[in-house]
Amino acid sequence: MKATASVQLGQQLHLTPQLLQSIRLLQLDTLQLRQELAQALALNPLLELEEETPPAAADDAQDAAAIPALETAAFDELPEPVLWDVAGAGWNEGGDDRMQRIAEPASSDPCVRVLQRLALELDPRTLELAAFWLEHCDDAGYLDGDHGALLLRACARFDVAAERIEAVRQRLLHGEPAGLAARDLRECLQAQLAALPGPVPRRPLAARILERCMEELAVHDHAAIARRLQVETADVAEAVRLVLSLQPRPAQAEAEPAEAGYVVPDVVAWHADGQWRVALNPASAPRLAVNPLYERALAQAEGEGAGRMRELLQEARWLTRGLSMRYETLLRTARVLVERQAAFLRHGEEAMAPLTLREVADAIGMHESTVSRITSGKYIQTPRGTFELKHFFAVRLEGASVSGAAARAMVRRLIESEPPHRPLADEAIAALLARQGVHIARRTVAKYREQLNIAPARERRRDAPDLLARAG
């Protein structure tokens, strides 16, 4: 055998320690990132938490020529304070802007947390009215006073029509958590019952019990309820179990953040001036900097001790650069997701567009694995709610221009609007969707229905009241 030599050209990626650290920072969630940075601050005296730089200090910061340009994370433009300010509602003392309150990790006051969510949806004036109602709720979440008297007080205080003030209370009542700012237990439970998603067996009967049989319900007299409503006792028992599953103290549904799995959004998106805007949440994006005094001192230091300090300096620079890469990548990715899914943010799940990792990666000029890492465990707060970034990816439905998530939402809408005595079979749902240009098989409809935890048509028909028989 004769040995030969050949030359081949190729590219190979060498994972340097800096690159490995940057990749690891990308995939950390907020809690893990905080732990990582706390450990770095404890071990490296050259690092410090970076505060907001005053304009007068900008020139001094530029003098530190040895500090890399990407050492500080790039933050998008935050909303103008005037757009976020709410005054005179009892929760805005001190003049802090709304963005700052949203950025707080959590509050022990459930009403404050409700306002934090509403702050992205309501205009300042309406938010004041919401704060008024929540200000007059007791610890359980009920109005602490006569409803009519509170309404008159709000009219005088805000010089607003009673209809608008009551409409804000209704939004709280039917919002999240449902039942908040209710006048009494009946209204609270009725709101929660109406808020249950999807078709719910015995919901119509449960609503009738709340409307007409509160006294019998209080003593669990199922027979009396059955006689009064002219229904079977077994049906009453099922409806009562549904009522008992509701939360009679709606404010307690706003549990402590740690207990409720509360997440701090990494990114905030809002709509202003006819366009969507995206910003990193300062509460989940701590920034580190190299202490410039130590850095200048090291430039002139000599000896063995100086060598070790220079190693710490290099490690500090790697960390701040990696942190900046994380924030820049997160912000760029979130901008693309919001841009591509703007229809979803405006109209809901049925408008969810097909979107893949590759499409986002091509848009930001990075690899798919980078997009996968930066969207795992990261959350975005929007007027429609808080979502993990991965929620914005949707597989295109084969043979259609819509995503599977949109088709699933369409299936849910058709079932929710079906006649109670004539539930739609899976074949009928597939035919209705085909008329809208969404062609899916019956088994696909069944799969979506099961994912939505909705029973088949024959069971929904059995659970629905037989209106035709009663009419006869």
C-alpha positions in Angstrom: 0.0 0.0 0.0 1.4 3.4 -1.0 0.9 6.3 1.4 -0.4 9.5 -0.2 -0.9 13.1 1.1 -3.8 15.3 0.2 -4.9 18.8 1.1 -8.5 19.5 2.0 -10.1 22.9 2.7 -12.8 23.1 5.3 -14.3 25.2 8.1 -14.4 24.1 11.7 -15.8 26.0 14.6 -13.6 26.0 17.7 -15.6 26.5 20.9 -13.4 28.9 22.9 -14.1 29.4 26.6 -15.6 32.8 25.7 -18.0 31.3 23.2 -19.0 28.5 25.5 -19.8 31.0 28.2 -21.9 33.1 25.8 -23.9 30.1 24.7 -24.5 29.1 28.3 -25.8 32.6 29.1 -28.2 32.4 26.2 -30.0 29.4 27.6 -30.3 30.5 31.2 -33.7 31.6 32.4 -34.1 34.7 34.6 -33.6 33.0 37.9 -30.6 31.0 36.7 -29.1 34.2 35.3 -29.5 36.0 38.6 -27.8 33.2 40.4 -25.0 33.2 37.8 -24.4 36.9 38.1 -24.6 36.9 41.9 -21.9 34.2 41.9 -19.7 36.2 39.5 -20.1 39.4 41.6 -19.0 37.5 44.7 -15.9 35.9 43.0 -14.7 38.8 40.8 -14.0 42.1 42.6 -13.6 43.9 39.3 -17.3 43.4 38.4 -20.1 45.6 39.6 -23.8 46.1 38.9 -24.2 48.9 36.4 -26.5 51.7 37.4 -28.2 54.0 34.9 -25.5 56.3 33.6 -26.3 60.1 34.0 -25.9 62.2 30.9 -23.1 64.2 32.5 -21.1 61.0 33.1 -21.3 59.9 29.5 -17.9 61.5 28.6 -16.2 59.9 31.6 -17.5 56.5 30.5 -16.0 56.9 27.1 -12.6 57.6 28.6 -12.3 54.0 29.7 -11.1 53.0 26.3 -10.1 49.5 27.4 -13.8 48.7 28.2 -15.3 46.8 25.2 -18.0 48.5 23.2 -20.5 45.6 23.8 -19.8 45.5 27.6 -23.2 47.0 28.4 -26.4 45.5 27.2 -28.4 47.4 24.6 -31.9 48.3 25.8 -34.7 49.3 23.5 -36.4 52.7 24.0 -38.8 52.5 26.9 -42.3 54.1 26.7 -42.4 57.8 27.4 -43.3 58.4 31.1 -46.4 60.4 30.2 -47.8 57.4 28.4 -47.5 55.3 31.5 -48.4 57.6 34.3 -51.5 57.1 36.4 -52.2 59.6 39.1 -54.5 60.0 42.0 -55.7 56.4 42.3 -54.1 55.6 45.6 -51.4 53.3 44.2 -49.3 55.8 42.3 -47.7 57.7 45.2 -44.2 58.9 44.4 -44.7 59.6 40.7 -43.1 56.3 39.4 -44.0 55.6 35.8 -46.0 52.6 34.9 -43.1 50.7 33.2 -41.2 50.7 36.5 -44.1 49.1 38.3 -44.6 46.5 35.6 -40.9 45.7 35.9 -41.2 44.9 39.6 -40.8 41.1 40.1 -43.9 40.8 42.3 -46.1 42.5 44.8 -47.8 40.9 47.8 -51.0 42.9 47.1 -53.2 41.1 44.6 -54.9 44.3 43.5 -51.5 45.8 42.6 -50.7 42.7 40.5 -54.0 43.0 38.7 -53.2 46.7 37.9 -49.8 45.7 36.7 -51.4 43.5 34.1 -54.0 46.0 33.1 -51.3 48.7 32.7 -50.4 47.3 29.3 -54.0 47.3 28.1 -55.8 50.4 29.5 -55.4 54.0 28.9 -54.3 56.1 32.0 -57.8 57.4 32.6 -59.5 54.0 32.5 -56.7 52.6 34.7 -57.6 55.2 37.3 -61.1 53.9 37.4 -59.9 50.3 37.7 -57.7 51.4 40.6 -60.7 53.1 42.3 -62.7 49.8 42.3 -59.8 47.7 43.5 -59.1 50.3 46.2 -62.6 49.6 47.5 -62.3 45.8 47.6 -61.9 43.8 50.8 -59.3 41.1 51.3 -61.5 38.5 49.6 -62.0 40.7 46.5 -65.5 41.9 47.1 -66.7 45.5 47.1 -66.2 46.9 50.5 -69.3 49.1 50.6 -72.6 49.7 48.8 -72.2 49.4 45.1 -74.5 52.4 44.4 -72.8 54.6 46.9 -69.4 53.8 45.4 -70.6 54.5 41.9 -71.8 57.9 42.9 -68.5 58.6 44.7 -66.6 57.7 41.6 -68.8 59.9 39.4 -68.1 62.9 41.6 -64.4 62.1 41.9 -63.6 61.5 38.3 -66.4 63.5 36.6 -67.1 60.5 34.4 -70.5 59.0 33.4 -71.7 56.1 35.6 -72.0 53.8 32.6 -68.3 54.1 31.9 -67.3 53.6 35.5 -69.5 50.5 35.8 -68.1 49.2 32.5 -64.6 49.2 34.1 -66.0 47.2 37.1 -67.5 44.7 34.7 -64.1 44.3 33.1 -62.5 43.6 36.4 -65.4 41.2 37.3 -64.9 39.2 34.1 -61.2 39.6 33.8 -58.4 37.6 35.5 -59.1 36.5 38.2 -62.8 36.4 37.4 -65.1 37.6 40.2 -63.0 40.5 41.4 -64.9 43.6 42.5 -68.1 41.6 42.7 -71.0 43.0 44.8 -71.8 39.6 46.4 -71.1 35.9 46.3 -73.7 35.3 43.6 -72.2 37.8 41.2 -68.7 36.5 41.9 -69.6 32.9 41.1 -71.6 33.8 38.1 -68.6 35.6 36.6 -66.3 32.7 37.3 -68.8 30.2 35.8 -69.0 32.3 32.6 -65.2 32.5 32.4 -64.6 28.8 32.3 -63.1 27.9 28.9 -64.8 25.7 26.4 -68.1 23.8 26.7 -68.5 22.8 30.3 -71.0 20.0 31.2 -73.8 21.3 33.5 -72.8 24.9 33.2 -76.3 26.1 32.1 -77.8 24.3 35.1 -75.2 25.7 37.4 -76.0 29.2 36.2 -79.7 28.6 36.9 -78.9 27.4 40.4 -76.9 30.5 41.1 -79.7 32.7 39.8 -82.6 31.1 41.6 -81.5 28.7 44.3 -78.7 30.4 46.4 -80.5 29.6 49.7 -81.0 25.9 48.8 -77.4 25.8 47.6 -76.1 27.1 50.9 -77.6 24.1 52.8 -76.8 21.6 50.0 -80.5 20.7 49.5 -80.2 19.0 46.1 -83.8 17.7 46.2 -85.2 21.2 46.8 -83.2 22.6 43.9 -84.3 19.7 41.6 -88.0 20.4 42.5 -87.7 24.1 42.0 -85.9 23.8 38.6 -87.7 20.7 37.5 -84.6 18.7 36.8 -83.1 15.4 37.9 -81.4 15.2 41.3 -78.3 13.6 39.7 -78.0 16.5 37.3 -78.2 18.9 40.2 -75.4 17.1 42.0 -73.1 17.4 39.0 -74.0 21.2 38.7 -73.4 21.8 42.4 -70.0 20.1 42.2 -69.2 22.5 39.4 -70.2 25.5 41.5 -68.2 24.2 44.5 -65.1 24.1 42.2 -65.2 27.8 41.9 -63.2 30.3 44.0 -65.5 32.2 46.5 -62.6 34.5 47.4 -61.3 35.7 44.1 -58.5 37.8 45.5 -56.9 34.6 46.8 -56.6 33.4 43.2 -53.9 36.0 43.0 -51.6 33.8 45.2 -48.1 34.9 46.2 -46.0 34.9 43.0 -43.7 32.2 44.3 -46.6 29.9 45.1 -48.5 30.6 41.8 -45.5 30.0 39.5 -45.3 33.8 38.8 -42.9 34.6 36.0 -41.1 37.9 35.5 -41.3 38.7 31.7 -37.9 39.1 30.0 -39.4 41.3 27.3 -42.4 43.7 27.2 -44.3 44.5 24.0 -46.9 47.2 23.6 -48.7 49.1 20.8 -48.2 52.8 20.5 -48.4 55.4 17.7 -49.7 52.8 15.3 -46.8 50.3 15.7 -45.6 47.6 18.0 -42.7 48.4 20.3 -40.5 45.9 22.2 -38.2 46.5 25.2 -36.2 44.4 27.6 -37.6 44.3 31.1 -35.0 46.0 33.3 -36.1 43.8 36.3 -35.0 40.6 34.4 -32.0 42.1 32.6 -29.4 43.1 35.2 -26.3 44.7 33.6 -22.7 44.3 34.8 -19.7 46.5 34.2 -16.0 46.4 34.9 -15.0 48.8 37.6 -13.1 51.5 35.6 -10.9 52.5 38.6 -9.6 49.0 39.1 -9.0 48.7 35.4 -6.9 51.9 35.2 -4.9 50.7 38.2 -4.2 47.4 36.6 -2.9 49.1 33.5 0.1 50.3 35.5 0.4 47.5 38.0 3.3 45.0 37.9 4.1 41.7 39.8 2.6 38.3 40.3 -0.5 39.7 42.0 -1.2 41.9 39.0 -1.1 38.9 36.7 -3.9 37.2 38.6 -5.9 40.4 38.6 -5.5 40.7 34.8 -7.0 37.2 34.5 -10.0 38.4 36.5 -10.2 41.4 34.3 -10.3 39.2 31.2 -13.0 37.0 32.8 -15.0 40.1 33.6 -14.8 41.3 30.1 -15.9 37.9 28.7 -18.9 37.9 31.0 -20.1 41.4 30.2 -19.7 40.7 26.5 -21.6 37.5 26.8 -24.3 39.3 28.8 -24.6 41.9 26.1 -24.9 39.2 23.4 -27.7 37.6 25.4 -29.7 40.8 25.7 -29.1 41.9 22.1 -30.1 38.4 20.8 -33.2 38.3 23.0 -34.3 41.8 21.9 -33.7 41.1 18.2 -35.5 37.8 18.4 -38.5 39.2 20.3 -38.8 42.0 17.7 -39.1 39.5 14.9 -41.6 37.4 16.8 -43.8 40.4 17.6 -43.5 41.6 14.0 -44.4 38.2 12.5 -47.2 37.5 15.0 -48.7 41.0 15.2 -52.1 39.6 14.0 -52.1 37.1 16.8 -51.5 39.9 19.3 -54.4 41.9 17.9 -56.9 39.1 17.2 -56.0 36.0 19.1 -55.1 32.4 18.4 -57.0 32.1 15.2 -54.6 34.7 13.7 -51.5 32.7 14.7 -49.3 32.6 11.6 -47.0 29.7 10.7 -43.5 30.5 12.0 -40.4 28.3 12.3 -37.0 28.6 14.1 -35.3 28.8 10.7 -37.4 31.8 9.6 -36.5 33.7 12.7 -32.9 32.7 12.5 -32.6 33.9 9.0 -34.3 37.2 9.9 -31.7 37.9 12.7 -28.7 36.4 10.9 -28.1 33.6 13.5 -28.2 29.9 13.7 -31.4 28.0 14.6 -29.8 26.6 17.7 -29.2 30.1 19.0 -32.9 31.0 18.5 -33.9 27.8 20.2 -31.7 28.6 23.2 -32.8 32.3 23.6 -36.5 31.5 23.4 -36.5 28.6 25.9 -37.7 29.7 29.3 -37.9 33.4 28.3 -41.3 35.2 28.6 -42.8 38.3 26.9 -45.6 40.4 28.4 -48.1 41.7 25.8 -51.6 43.3 26.0 -52.9 39.8 25.3 -51.1 38.2 28.1 -47.7 36.8 29.1 -46.3 34.0 26.9 -43.2 32.0 26.6 -41.4 33.1 23.4 -41.7 29.6 22.1 -45.5 30.1 22.0 -45.0 32.3 19.0 -43.7 29.4 16.8 -46.4 27.5 15.0 -46.3 24.7 12.5 -47.9 25.3 9.1 -50.9 23.1 8.6 -50.3 20.8 5.6 -52.2 22.0 2.5 -53.3 25.2 4.1 -52.0 28.7 4.7 -52.8 28.7 8.4 -51.0 27.3 11.4 -52.1 24.3 13.4 -52.6 26.6 16.4 -55.0 28.7 14.4 -56.9 25.7 13.2 -57.2 24.4 16.7 -58.6 27.7 17.8 -61.1 27.6 15.0 -62.3 24.1 16.1 -62.8 25.5 19.7 -64.8 28.5 18.3 -67.1 26.3 16.3 -67.8 24.0 19.2 -68.4 26.9 21.6 -71.0 28.3 19.2 -72.7 25.1 18.3 -76.4 24.6 19.1 -76.6 22.9 22.6 -79.1 20.3 21.4 -77.3 19.6 18.1 -73.5 19.4 18.8 -71.3 19.3 15.8 -69.6 16.0 14.9 -66.0 16.0 13.9 -66.9 15.5 10.2 -69.2 18.5 10.3 -66.5 20.7 11.9 -64.1 19.6 9.2 -66.7 20.5 6.5 -67.3 24.0 8.1 -63.5 24.6 8.2 -63.2 23.6 4.5 -65.7 26.3 3.6 -63.3 28.8 5.2 -60.4 27.4 3.1 -58.9 25.3 6.0 -58.9 21.7 4.8 -58.1 19.2 7.6 -59.1 15.6 8.1 -61.7 14.4 10.6 -59.0 12.7 12.6 -57.2 16.0 12.8 -60.3 17.7 14.2 -60.6 14.9 16.7 -56.9 15.4 17.7 -57.4 19.1 18.3 -60.6 18.5 20.2 -58.8 16.1 22.5 -56.0 18.6 23.0 -58.7 21.1 24.1 -60.2 18.5 26.5 -63.5 18.6 24.7 -65.8 15.5 24.7 -67.1 14.0 21.4 -70.4 15.1 20.0 -72.4 12.2 21.4 -71.2 13.0 25.0 -71.8 16.7 24.5 -75.3 16.0 23.3 -75.9 13.8 26.4 -74.7 16.6 28.7 -76.7 19.3 27.0 -80.3 20.0 28.1 -82.8 18.3 25.7 -84.6 21.5 24.7 -86.8 19.9 22.1 -88.2 17.4 24.6 -88.9 20.0 27.1 -90.7 22.1 24.5 -92.9 19.2 23.7 
